[in-house]
């Protein structure tokens, strides 16, 4: 039996998977690393921590599986998007990496909007948000000129780890799409954007497809991991692109619902013709010559974990959610908006906050718990509706993350989304997508689609109930009104919040 490895470089930990040719996960190994929040809104990591954690996880993976190094044919990567890693001429980091969830760059975002105007969406297909990479580059240039002077190029987090394993510098298109420097449709660095901010083309690394082979393991990396120096290394992709691959979102009509701390609705796009006018993200896929559109709910699973820690601390989720299935859709007139940390889609609003609307003395804790789940799903449905209004077919939604672990929530998704909702048998997320890129790259399958037929195993399926769907459609119209009616109130209250 032959094997490949998927490396998922996340925000809190790196997770590695050893996957066999039949799609079975043979072994897993994880290493955590710290986050640094030295100032309000800052979020940074040490690139060396990623390298150390990855090497240790790969060494554990190789040793625990009882598999010979020669049987592990390939390795690929999934990585947290947008993080800025500035490298000097010797490819050494000039400072800590600034991560996707760092919010210090509001002024730079306004500068980008003012400078590029309509060209921003026309070229990069995405609005200027604090999480993206270009605002971070401009912030370092303005606030740390000595560090910027030493910078010869930039890469994203997984690209730096891959460099340390192979000695080569590249960036794949799916990750490059999240920098605000890529001409997404034409798959090249934008001279127009670079020129507008006085940035040299040499700052940007060579572009490759996510499935491209970029080398083999260096002798040093092989010695530290116990793998063979002949192990083929493939570029890998952005975490959302790899998550989509790992869920089989590889053809039109398929959509992903991922409910983790944040929530994502991601739909496959066969070409770059769709125009969402910046209301949702639009990125290159990890599948060659494909794209995806993506809406984000900032506090999806986090809304439920906040509710539990605030009102049911120490209880299990099973206990918290007991009885929700006995409550009718709409939680007897109680609505929740999950804006507890602001919102991204369709309202890019950092000051909006959540609400419970319609509370009365008859509501129990179970009503509130169900309302939280419904509110999260309504928020995600705003992205689903945008896709449909743009002419996209959304009839099958693969649900992963915390929202896929509760049958009542899966049925709720089917009823609200008005689509078949499918859970996976052995959900492994972006790490499996990375492994699939390596499996297809090694020639095990003629395409990623063929690989998905073997690696992605569907489990239960939920279809919408017409009566519940009709009731939810009425409630969704009310839900959409809440933002407009509470926006000014929440913006006024912002001055009274703890800073």
C-alpha positions in Angstrom: 0.0 0.0 0.0 1.2 3.5 -0.9 0.5 6.7 1.1 0.5 10.4 1.0 0.6 13.1 3.7 -1.6 16.1 4.1 -0.3 19.0 6.2 -2.9 21.5 7.5 -1.1 24.6 8.9 -3.9 26.2 11.1 -3.9 29.2 13.3 -3.5 27.3 16.6 -1.9 24.0 15.5 -0.5 22.0 12.6 -2.3 18.8 11.8 -0.8 16.0 9.7 -2.7 13.1 8.1 -1.2 9.9 6.6 -3.7 8.7 4.0 -3.7 5.4 2.1 -4.6 4.9 -1.6 -8.1 3.8 -0.6 -8.7 7.1 1.2 -8.3 5.7 4.7 -6.6 7.9 7.2 -3.9 5.6 8.7 -2.4 8.0 11.2 -2.7 11.6 12.6 -0.3 13.9 14.5 -0.7 17.4 15.7 1.4 20.1 17.3 0.2 23.4 18.8 2.0 26.7 18.8 1.4 30.1 20.4 -0.3 33.2 19.2 1.0 36.6 20.2 -1.3 39.5 20.9 1.0 42.3 22.0 -1.4 45.1 21.3 -5.2 45.3 20.9 -6.1 44.0 17.5 -2.7 42.4 16.8 -2.3 38.7 16.0 1.1 37.3 15.2 3.1 34.1 15.1 6.7 33.0 14.8 7.3 31.2 11.5 9.9 29.1 13.2 7.2 27.7 15.5 5.3 26.4 12.4 8.5 24.7 11.1 9.3 23.1 14.4 5.7 21.9 14.9 5.5 20.5 11.3 8.8 18.6 11.6 7.8 17.1 14.9 4.3 16.1 13.7 5.7 14.6 10.5 8.3 12.6 12.6 5.6 11.3 14.9 3.4 10.5 11.9 6.1 8.5 10.2 7.1 6.6 13.4 3.6 5.7 14.7 2.2 4.4 11.4 4.7 1.6 10.9 5.0 2.5 7.3 8.3 2.5 5.4 9.5 5.9 4.2 9.6 4.5 0.6 5.9 3.9 0.8 5.1 7.5 1.4 5.1 9.0 -2.1 3.9 12.5 -1.7 3.1 15.4 0.6 1.1 18.6 0.2 -0.2 21.4 2.3 -3.2 23.4 3.4 -2.6 26.7 5.1 -4.2 29.6 7.0 -4.8 32.4 4.4 -3.6 36.0 4.2 -0.8 35.9 6.8 2.2 38.0 5.9 5.7 36.5 6.1 8.3 39.0 4.9 11.7 37.4 4.0 15.1 39.0 3.5 17.5 38.2 0.7 18.5 35.0 2.5 14.8 34.0 2.9 14.9 34.6 6.6 11.8 36.3 8.2 12.4 39.9 9.0 9.7 40.0 11.7 6.9 37.8 13.1 4.1 36.8 10.7 1.0 39.0 10.8 -2.0 36.7 10.7 -5.4 36.7 8.9 -7.2 37.7 12.2 -5.1 40.8 12.8 -7.1 44.0 12.6 -4.5 46.8 12.8 -4.8 47.8 9.1 -8.0 49.7 8.8 -6.3 52.9 7.6 -4.4 50.9 4.9 -7.7 49.4 3.7 -9.2 52.8 3.2 -6.0 53.9 1.4 -6.3 50.9 -1.0 -10.0 51.7 -1.7 -9.2 55.4 -2.4 -6.2 54.5 -4.6 -7.7 51.8 -6.7 -11.4 52.7 -6.7 -13.4 50.4 -9.0 -10.2 48.6 -10.2 -10.0 46.9 -6.8 -13.0 44.6 -7.4 -12.4 44.4 -11.2 -8.9 43.0 -10.7 -8.6 41.3 -7.3 -12.4 40.4 -7.1 -12.4 41.1 -3.3 -12.9 44.2 -1.1 -10.1 45.6 1.0 -10.4 44.0 4.4 -8.0 44.0 7.3 -7.4 40.3 7.1 -5.9 40.4 3.6 -2.1 40.6 2.9 -1.6 43.9 0.9 -2.9 46.0 3.8 -0.3 44.3 6.1 2.5 45.0 3.6 1.5 48.7 3.5 1.3 48.8 7.4 4.9 47.4 7.8 6.2 49.9 5.2 4.6 52.8 7.0 5.2 51.7 10.6 8.4 49.5 10.5 10.4 51.0 7.6 13.6 49.3 8.8 12.0 45.9 8.6 10.5 46.7 5.3 13.8 47.8 3.9 15.2 44.4 4.6 12.3 42.6 2.9 13.1 41.0 -0.4 9.9 39.0 -0.9 6.8 37.9 0.9 5.2 34.5 1.2 2.2 33.1 3.1 2.4 30.8 6.1 2.3 27.3 4.4 4.7 28.6 1.7 7.4 29.3 4.3 7.0 25.9 5.8 7.2 24.3 2.4 10.3 26.3 1.6 12.0 25.0 4.8 11.2 21.4 3.7 12.3 21.8 0.0 14.4 24.9 -0.4 12.1 26.4 -3.0 9.9 29.5 -2.9 6.5 29.5 -4.6 2.9 30.5 -4.0 -0.1 28.7 -5.3 -3.0 30.6 -6.9 -5.6 29.8 -4.3 -3.6 31.4 -1.6 -2.3 34.2 -3.8 -6.0 35.1 -4.4 -6.3 36.2 -0.8 -3.5 38.8 -1.0 -5.3 41.6 -2.9 -2.3 41.5 -5.3 -3.5 38.8 -7.7 -5.4 39.4 -11.0 -7.7 36.5 -10.1 -9.3 35.9 -13.5 -6.0 36.0 -15.4 -4.0 34.2 -12.7 -1.1 36.5 -12.5 0.3 39.2 -10.2 -1.3 42.5 -11.0 1.2 45.0 -12.3 -1.6 47.6 -11.9 -2.0 47.0 -8.2 1.7 46.7 -7.5 2.4 49.9 -9.4 -0.3 51.8 -7.6 1.5 51.3 -4.3 5.0 51.4 -5.6 5.8 47.8 -4.9 8.3 45.9 -7.1 7.3 42.7 -8.8 10.3 41.0 -7.2 8.4 41.2 -3.9 6.0 38.5 -5.2 7.1 34.8 -5.4 6.6 32.7 -8.5 3.0 31.4 -9.0 2.0 27.7 -9.4 -1.1 25.7 -9.3 -2.1 24.1 -6.0 -1.5 20.6 -7.5 1.9 21.4 -9.0 5.0 19.4 -7.9 7.5 21.9 -6.6 10.3 19.5 -5.6 11.2 16.8 -3.2 12.1 16.8 0.5 15.6 18.2 1.3 18.1 15.8 2.8 17.9 17.8 6.0 14.1 17.7 6.2 14.1 14.0 5.4 16.6 13.3 8.2 14.5 15.3 10.7 11.2 13.6 9.8 12.2 10.1 9.0 10.7 10.4 5.5 12.6 9.7 2.2 14.3 12.5 0.4 12.5 11.2 -2.7 9.1 12.1 -1.3 7.4 14.3 -3.9 6.2 17.7 -2.6 3.2 19.5 -4.0 2.4 23.2 -3.6 -0.9 22.8 -1.7 -3.6 25.4 -1.3 -5.5 27.8 0.9 -7.4 26.3 3.8 -10.8 27.0 2.4 -9.8 25.7 -1.1 -8.4 22.5 0.5 -11.5 22.2 2.7 -13.6 22.4 -0.4 -11.5 19.7 -2.1 -11.7 17.5 1.0 -15.5 17.8 0.9 -15.7 17.0 -2.8 -16.8 20.5 -3.9 -15.3 20.1 -7.4 -18.2 20.7 -9.8 -21.1 23.1 -10.4 -24.1 22.7 -8.1 -22.1 21.6 -5.1 -21.8 23.9 -2.1 -20.0 23.7 1.2 -21.3 24.7 4.6 -18.6 24.8 7.2 -19.5 25.7 10.8 -16.5 26.1 12.9 -15.7 29.2 15.1 -16.6 31.1 12.0 -18.9 29.8 9.3 -18.4 29.5 5.6 -20.7 29.0 2.7 -18.6 28.2 -0.4 -19.8 27.4 -3.9 -17.9 26.0 -6.9 -17.4 28.3 -9.8 -16.4 26.9 -13.2 -15.1 30.2 -14.5 -14.5 33.8 -13.3 -17.6 35.3 -15.0 -19.7 35.6 -11.8 -19.9 39.2 -10.4 -20.9 39.4 -6.8 -19.8 43.1 -6.6 -17.6 42.3 -3.6 -20.4 41.1 -1.4 -18.7 37.7 -1.1 -15.1 36.6 -1.6 -14.1 35.2 -5.0 -10.9 33.1 -5.1 -9.1 30.7 -7.3 -9.8 27.1 -6.4 -7.2 24.4 -5.6 -8.6 22.6 -8.7 -6.9 23.9 -11.8 -8.8 26.5 -13.9 -11.7 26.6 -11.3 -12.8 29.2 -8.8 -15.1 29.5 -5.7 -17.2 32.1 -4.1 -17.4 32.3 -0.4 -19.5 34.1 2.2 -18.4 34.3 5.9 -20.3 34.5 9.2 -17.8 35.6 11.8 -19.4 34.1 14.9 -21.0 30.9 13.7 -20.0 28.1 16.1 -18.6 30.8 18.3 -22.1 32.0 19.0 -23.2 28.7 20.3 -20.0 28.2 22.4 -20.5 31.8 23.8 -24.1 30.9 24.7 -22.9 27.7 26.5 -20.1 29.3 28.4 -22.3 32.2 29.4 -25.5 30.4 30.4 -24.5 26.7 30.8 -20.9 26.7 31.8 -19.5 23.2 32.3 -22.4 21.5 30.5 -22.0 19.3 27.5 -23.5 20.4 24.1 -25.8 17.4 24.4 -27.2 18.8 27.6 -27.4 22.3 26.3 -29.3 21.2 23.2 -31.7 18.8 24.9 -35.2 19.4 23.8 -34.6 21.7 20.9 -36.1 19.1 18.5 -39.4 19.5 20.3 -39.6 23.2 19.6 -41.2 24.4 16.3 -39.2 26.3 13.7 -38.9 29.9 14.8 -38.4 29.1 18.5 -41.9 30.3 19.3 -41.2 33.8 18.0 -37.6 34.2 19.2 -34.9 35.4 16.8 -31.1 35.6 17.3 -28.6 37.5 15.1 -25.1 36.1 15.5 -23.3 39.4 15.2 -21.5 39.1 18.5 -18.1 40.0 17.1 -19.3 42.0 14.1 -20.2 40.6 10.8 -18.6 39.9 7.4 -21.3 38.7 4.9 -23.4 40.4 3.7 -22.8 43.2 6.2 -19.1 44.1 6.5 -19.7 45.8 9.8 -17.3 45.6 12.7 -19.6 47.6 15.0 -22.8 45.6 14.6 -23.7 43.3 17.6 -26.0 40.4 18.2 -29.6 40.5 19.3 -32.3 38.3 20.8 -35.6 39.7 19.4 -39.0 38.6 20.6 -38.3 37.3 24.1 -41.2 36.6 26.4 -41.8 34.8 29.7 -42.7 31.5 28.1 -39.3 31.0 26.5 -37.0 28.4 28.1 -33.3 27.9 27.7 -34.0 25.4 25.0 -35.8 28.1 23.0 -32.8 30.3 23.3 -30.4 27.5 22.2 -32.6 26.7 19.2 -32.8 30.4 18.3 -29.0 30.6 18.4 -28.7 27.7 15.9 -31.4 29.1 13.7 -29.8 32.6 13.7 -26.4 31.1 12.7 -28.1 29.2 9.9 -30.1 32.3 8.7 -26.8 34.2 8.5 -25.2 31.5 6.4 -28.4 31.4 4.3 -27.8 35.1 3.3 -24.8 33.8 1.3 -26.8 30.9 -0.2 -29.4 33.4 -1.4 -26.8 35.7 -2.9 -25.4 32.7 -4.9 -28.9 31.8 -6.1 -29.7 35.4 -7.1 -26.5 35.4 -9.2 -28.0 32.4 -11.1 -26.1 29.7 -9.3 -27.7 26.3 -8.6 -27.5 25.4 -5.0 -29.2 22.0 -4.6 -26.7 19.9 -2.7 -24.8 21.3 0.4 -22.0 19.3 2.1 -22.0 20.2 5.8 -18.9 19.9 7.9 -17.7 21.2 11.2 -19.7 21.5 14.4 -22.9 22.0 12.5 -22.6 18.5 11.0 -22.5 16.8 14.4 -26.1 17.3 15.4 -28.9 15.7 13.4 -31.4 18.4 14.4 -29.1 21.1 13.1 -28.5 19.2 9.9 -32.2 19.0 9.3 -32.5 22.7 10.2 -29.9 23.5 7.5 -31.8 21.5 4.9 -35.1 23.3 5.8 -33.5 26.8 5.8 -31.2 26.3 2.8 -34.0 24.5 0.9 -31.4 22.0 -0.4 -30.3 18.5 0.3 -27.7 18.6 3.1 -25.1 15.8 3.2 -22.8 14.9 6.1 -19.5 13.1 5.6 -18.5 9.7 6.9 -15.0 10.6 8.0 -14.6 14.4 7.9 -11.0 15.5 7.9 -11.3 19.0 6.4 -8.4 20.8 4.7 -5.9 18.2 5.6 -7.7 15.6 3.5 -7.9 18.1 0.6 -4.1 18.6 0.9 -3.6 14.8 0.8 -5.9 14.6 -2.3 -3.7 17.1 -4.1 -0.7 14.9 -3.4 -2.6 11.7 -4.4 -3.7 13.2 -7.7 -0.2 14.7 -8.2 1.4 11.3 -7.7 -0.7 9.9 -10.5 -3.0 7.7 -8.4 -6.0 9.2 -10.1 -6.5 10.9 -13.4 -8.0 14.0 -11.7 -9.1 15.5 -8.4 -12.7 14.5 -9.2 -11.7 10.9 -9.6 -9.8 11.1 -6.3 -12.9 12.5 -4.6 -14.9 9.6 -5.7 -12.7 7.4 -3.5 -11.5 9.7 -0.7 -14.7 11.6 0.0 -17.3 9.3 1.7 -20.8 10.6 2.2 -22.8 9.5 5.2 -26.3 10.7 6.1 -28.5 13.0 3.9 -31.2 15.4 4.9 -33.9 16.7 2.6 -36.0 19.9 3.3 -39.5 19.4 4.7 -41.8 21.6 2.6 -43.9 22.9 5.6 -40.8 23.7 7.7 -39.1 25.3 4.7 -42.1 27.6 4.1 -42.2 28.7 7.7 -38.4 29.3 7.7 -38.7 31.4 4.5 -41.2 33.7 6.3 -38.9 33.9 9.4 -35.8 34.6 7.2 -37.5 37.7 5.8 -38.0 39.0 9.3 -34.4 38.0 10.2 -33.1 40.1 7.3 -34.9 43.2 8.7 -33.2 43.0 12.1 -29.8 44.4 10.8 -31.3 47.5 9.4 -33.4 48.2 12.5 -30.5 47.6 15.0 -27.5 49.0 13.0 -27.8 52.6 14.3 -28.5 51.5 17.8 -25.4 49.3 17.9 -23.2 51.9 16.3 -24.3 54.3 19.0 -23.7 51.8 21.7 -20.1 51.2 20.4 -18.9 54.2 22.4 -19.9 52.4 25.6 -18.2 49.1 25.0 -15.1 48.1 26.9 -12.1 48.8 24.8 
